[in-house]
Amino acid sequence: MIMKKTTTFLLIILSLNFGFSQEEERPENTGDNFSLEGALALFKKSNSLEEFEKFLNEENNNVNNLDLNDDGAIDYILVDDIKEGDIHAIVLSTYLDKNEKQDIAIIGIEKTGNESATLQIEGAADLYSENTFVEPNDIVETSTGGKGGPSSSKITTKQVIVNVWFWPSVRFLYAPTYVVWHSPWRWGFYPKWWKPWRPYKYQVFYGRCAPHRVYYHRVATRRVVVAHKIYTPRRNHSTVVVHNNRRTTVVRSNNRNTTVVTKNKRGNVKAVRVKKTNPTRGRTSGGRR
């Protein structure tokens, strides 16, 4: 009897440890498996939006670790531009099946002068914590001399808004010959060069994309306001991945009903069946991504 109780106790401890280890393998927010800082780093060096899309979908660039439809393969990231006058909203999104498309982030760009422009990337609220903004990081140092000579001078640092006008990608968007770019790819039809890979554990991915965080940082304020306004009515929101963080709710559908699978903080799963309301939405596919 004592041995049985001891075995049961050990099993409980092991299951708790396993639950916590699973918890630690997942990021706080689902979108953390896509590096917003890395996306800006790739955008800066791109000569076109087509090239930018290619960069995003290359494994060795360490930006994308998303598998939103949980099929064991990385999601392909599409790039589309919404343009109104001098305003651009570059939308990064992915298909979860042939009917469902989910936005991941938008890069808002606004021209502020003849040779000046500002930008931010904003994570989609479905995948990131509210108001997640990333922008280029630049620090200016100033020195104030003191009475004791140079050794007594005081150095202060101040973060400044970066002028991105001379980035190749930005110059491409504002060239007179620019034609608004929309990704030609869709569910099941992707470029031949693209080979999806299995997602990395989050701790591994976080370490791989660490260099991107040196020159780009998160801020609390939306600076690119107009770009966000022109994007909002065109937002893609999927019913397959409902919300973010470790309590992610995933919706699966079949011909009769919908199963809502909810994971709590410890990774425990609760399934609730609800009556299906739209037979064409929320369906996952095992076909080619």
Phi, psi and omega per residue, in radians:
M1 nan -0.765 3.131
I2 -1.115 -0.736 3.132
M3 -1.072 -0.714 -3.132
K4 -1.100 -0.764 3.129
K5 -1.130 -0.700 3.131
T6 -1.107 -0.756 3.119
T7 -1.080 -0.762 3.120
T8 -1.069 -0.764 3.138
F9 -1.069 -0.763 3.139
L10 -1.112 -0.695 3.109
L11 -1.091 -0.687 3.116
I12 -1.120 -0.783 3.128
I13 -1.066 -0.771 -3.134
L14 -1.115 -0.698 -3.132
S15 -1.185 -0.639 3.099
L16 -1.157 -0.761 3.116
N17 -1.102 -0.685 3.113
F18 -1.127 -0.717 3.116
G19 -1.084 -0.758 -3.140
F20 -1.188 -0.635 3.126
S21 -1.164 -0.676 3.061
Q22 -1.078 -0.707 3.133
E23 -1.061 -0.738 -3.106
E24 -1.207 -0.413 3.139
E25 -1.340 -0.252 3.136
R26 -1.772 2.510 3.089
P27 -1.276 2.859 3.117
E28 -1.065 -0.705 3.092
N29 -2.146 2.471 -3.114
T30 -0.952 -0.686 -3.105
G31 -1.153 -0.261 3.124
D32 -1.129 -0.210 3.039
N33 -1.444 0.116 2.966
F34 -2.245 2.120 -3.050
S35 -1.444 1.902 3.077
L36 -1.140 -0.645 3.103
E37 -1.112 -0.750 3.122
G38 -1.129 -0.655 3.112
A39 -1.067 -0.721 3.101
L40 -1.172 -0.655 3.111
A41 -1.067 -0.719 3.120
L42 -1.259 -0.643 3.114
F43 -1.091 -0.706 -3.115
K44 -1.033 -0.691 -3.045
K45 -1.630 -0.022 -3.113
S46 -1.380 2.517 3.099
N47 -1.677 -0.114 3.104
S48 -2.832 2.920 3.094
L49 -1.275 -0.490 3.053
E50 -1.107 -0.767 3.110
E51 -1.163 -0.677 3.105
F52 -1.034 -0.781 3.120
E53 -1.073 -0.698 3.117
K54 -1.119 -0.777 3.113
F55 -1.013 -0.754 -3.099
L56 -1.068 -0.516 -3.033
N57 -1.781 0.307 3.042
E58 -1.766 2.216 -3.036
E59 -1.033 -0.699 -3.037
N60 -1.291 -0.065 3.066
N61 -1.485 -0.180 2.984
N62 0.971 0.887 3.113
V63 -2.078 -0.665 -3.004
N64 -1.943 2.164 3.066
N65 -2.334 0.479 -3.041
L66 -1.550 2.379 2.958
D67 -2.402 1.313 -2.981
L68 -1.232 -0.522 3.124
N69 -1.655 0.128 2.963
D70 0.997 0.780 3.106
D71 -1.806 0.144 3.075
G72 1.472 0.141 3.136
A73 -2.350 2.583 -3.122
I74 -1.091 2.491 3.087
D75 -1.351 2.495 3.061
Y76 -1.443 2.290 -3.106
I77 -1.670 2.181 3.084
L78 -1.731 2.631 3.131
V79 -2.144 2.200 3.102
D80 -2.348 2.542 -3.132
D81 -1.906 2.302 2.956
I82 -1.901 2.088 -3.025
K83 -2.148 2.306 2.995
E84 -2.422 1.880 -3.094
G85 1.103 -2.170 3.124
D86 -1.632 0.219 -3.096
I87 -1.833 2.348 3.064
H88 -2.189 2.379 2.959
A89 -2.107 1.837 -3.126
I90 -1.558 1.947 -3.030
V91 -1.694 2.228 3.045
L92 -1.832 2.171 -3.045
S93 -2.560 3.057 3.102
T94 -2.612 2.651 3.018
Y95 -1.558 2.372 3.071
L96 -1.732 -0.412 2.930
D97 -2.819 -2.954 -3.029
K98 -1.212 -0.301 -3.123
N99 -1.891 -0.395 -2.977
E100 -1.849 2.206 3.090
K101 -2.202 2.362 -3.090
Q102 -2.187 2.213 3.036
D103 -1.296 2.511 3.129
I104 -1.868 -0.780 -3.120
A105 -2.871 2.839 2.998
I106 -2.257 2.491 3.001
I107 -1.795 1.942 3.115
G108 -1.631 2.285 -3.116
I109 -2.260 2.251 3.118
E110 -2.273 2.295 3.094
K111 -1.369 2.275 -3.071
T112 -2.008 -0.005 -3.141
G113 -3.087 -3.108 -3.132
N114 -1.051 -0.636 3.121
E115 -2.356 0.832 3.113
S116 -2.606 2.508 3.114
A117 -2.703 2.685 3.113
T118 -2.230 2.685 3.125
L119 -2.594 2.790 2.997
Q120 -2.556 2.682 2.941
I121 -1.929 2.383 -3.104
E122 -2.143 2.236 3.105
G123 -1.306 2.462 3.121
A124 -1.068 2.414 -3.075
A125 -1.118 -0.381 3.113
D126 -1.228 -0.417 -3.000
L127 -2.024 -0.432 -3.071
Y128 -2.042 2.891 3.012
S129 -1.147 2.725 -3.055
E130 -1.018 2.425 3.103
N131 1.010 1.010 3.059
T132 -1.731 1.847 -3.113
F133 -2.096 2.475 3.066
V134 -2.288 2.447 3.135
E135 -2.523 2.856 3.100
P136 -1.038 2.530 -3.077
N137 -1.905 2.133 3.059
D138 -2.388 2.361 -3.104
I139 -2.136 2.292 3.103
V140 -1.877 2.281 3.110
E141 -1.769 2.371 3.056
T142 -2.179 2.538 -3.101
S143 -2.078 2.311 3.101
T144 -2.006 2.026 -3.099
G145 -1.231 2.574 3.101
G146 -2.015 -3.116 -3.089
K147 -1.277 -0.327 -3.097
G148 -1.554 0.244 -3.122
G149 1.580 -3.010 -3.067
P150 -0.995 -0.598 -3.088
S151 -1.141 -0.348 -3.108
S152 -1.766 0.127 3.140
S153 -1.220 2.636 -3.116
K154 -1.872 2.230 3.133
I155 -1.827 2.214 3.101
T156 -2.099 2.619 3.126
T157 -2.047 2.597 3.140
K158 -2.513 2.278 3.086
Q159 -1.399 2.406 -3.100
V160 -2.172 2.723 3.076
I161 -1.307 2.256 -3.044
V162 -1.485 2.315 3.014
N163 -1.424 2.019 -3.046
V164 -1.756 0.206 -3.054
W165 -0.977 -0.614 -3.042
F166 -1.600 0.091 2.984
W167 -1.138 2.374 3.126
P168 -0.947 -0.691 -3.129
S169 -1.135 -0.670 -3.136
V170 -1.245 -0.742 3.094
R171 -1.066 -0.629 3.075
F172 -1.053 -0.774 -3.100
L173 -1.163 -0.547 -3.076
Y174 -1.774 0.190 3.069
A175 -1.229 2.524 -3.129
P176 -1.022 -0.477 -3.086
T177 -1.614 0.069 -3.071
Y178 -1.122 2.306 3.025
V179 -1.933 2.249 -3.054
V180 -0.940 2.238 -3.040
W181 -1.603 2.308 2.970
H182 -2.291 2.259 -3.123
S183 -0.992 2.324 -3.132
P184 -1.429 -0.033 -3.009
W185 -1.706 2.776 3.121
R186 -2.659 -3.134 -3.091
W187 -0.942 2.183 3.089
G188 1.476 -0.149 3.140
F189 -2.279 1.735 -3.068
Y190 -2.298 2.828 -3.079
P191 -1.061 2.582 -3.083
K192 -1.112 -0.496 -3.095
W193 -1.292 -0.297 -3.048
W194 -1.405 2.165 3.095
K195 -2.131 1.773 -3.127
P196 -1.093 2.545 -3.132
W197 -2.091 2.899 3.102
R198 -1.327 2.454 3.138
P199 -1.074 2.574 3.042
Y200 -1.461 2.763 2.944
K201 -1.068 2.579 -3.009
Y202 -1.032 -0.714 -3.132
Q203 -1.054 -0.655 3.124
V204 -1.184 -0.819 -3.140
F205 -1.080 -0.750 -3.120
Y206 -1.022 -0.704 3.105
G207 -1.207 -0.643 -3.111
R208 -1.169 -0.573 -3.094
C209 -1.707 0.179 -3.140
A210 -0.976 -0.707 -3.120
P211 -1.021 -0.468 -3.132
H212 -1.171 -0.438 -3.045
R213 -1.416 -0.036 -3.133
V214 -1.289 -0.741 -2.998
Y215 -1.854 0.009 3.140
Y216 -2.375 2.369 -3.080
H217 -2.353 2.820 -3.138
R218 -1.529 2.444 3.119
V219 -2.247 2.904 -3.054
A220 -1.729 -0.098 -3.005
T221 -2.043 2.360 3.022
R222 -1.425 2.020 3.118
R223 -1.632 -0.567 -3.067
V224 -1.676 1.485 -2.959
V225 -1.425 -0.788 -3.039
V226 -1.157 -0.686 3.120
A227 -1.038 -0.688 3.110
H228 -1.119 -0.677 -3.122
K229 -1.148 -0.683 -3.126
I230 -1.337 -0.367 3.118
Y231 -1.396 -0.695 -2.965
T232 -0.882 -0.806 -3.128
P233 -1.163 -0.264 -3.094
R234 -1.854 0.203 -3.062
R235 -1.099 2.388 3.055
N236 -1.739 2.128 -3.104
H237 -2.254 2.096 -3.077
S238 -1.570 2.637 3.025
T239 -1.644 -0.067 3.127
V240 -1.352 -0.815 3.036
V241 -1.893 1.905 -2.979
V242 -1.480 -0.809 -3.095
H243 -2.636 -3.135 -2.906
N244 -1.720 -2.887 -3.140
N245 0.874 -2.928 -2.940
R246 -1.284 -0.146 3.049
R247 -1.734 0.651 -3.101
T248 -0.937 2.333 3.061
T249 -1.843 2.171 -3.124
V250 -2.010 2.332 -3.117
V251 -1.884 2.182 3.041
R252 -2.053 2.460 -3.123
S253 -2.148 2.598 2.934
N254 -2.296 -2.930 -3.028
N255 -1.236 -0.372 -3.037
R256 -1.837 -0.661 -3.065
N257 -2.734 -3.121 3.112
T258 -2.039 2.335 3.063
T259 -1.788 2.080 3.105
V260 -1.690 2.001 -3.101
V261 -1.799 2.071 -3.096
T262 -2.020 2.225 3.079
K263 -1.829 2.248 3.098
N264 -1.554 -3.038 -3.033
K265 -1.087 -0.470 -3.120
R266 -1.661 0.136 3.084
G267 1.503 0.026 3.101
N268 -1.208 2.533 -3.029
V269 -1.975 2.359 3.057
K270 -2.215 2.186 -3.122
A271 -1.890 2.311 3.131
V272 -2.230 2.196 3.133
R273 -1.617 2.331 3.104
V274 -2.246 2.741 -3.133
K275 -1.139 2.351 -3.104
K276 -1.318 2.333 -3.099
T277 -1.912 -0.429 -3.111
N278 -2.411 1.826 -3.021
P279 -1.223 -0.170 -3.085
T280 -1.776 -0.059 -3.056
R281 -2.016 2.694 2.999
G282 1.338 0.241 -3.105
R283 -1.622 2.343 3.088
T284 -1.684 2.754 -3.101
S285 -2.301 2.550 3.088
G286 -1.658 0.139 -3.102
G287 -1.336 -3.105 -3.115
R288 -1.116 2.394 -3.090
R289 -1.443 nan nan
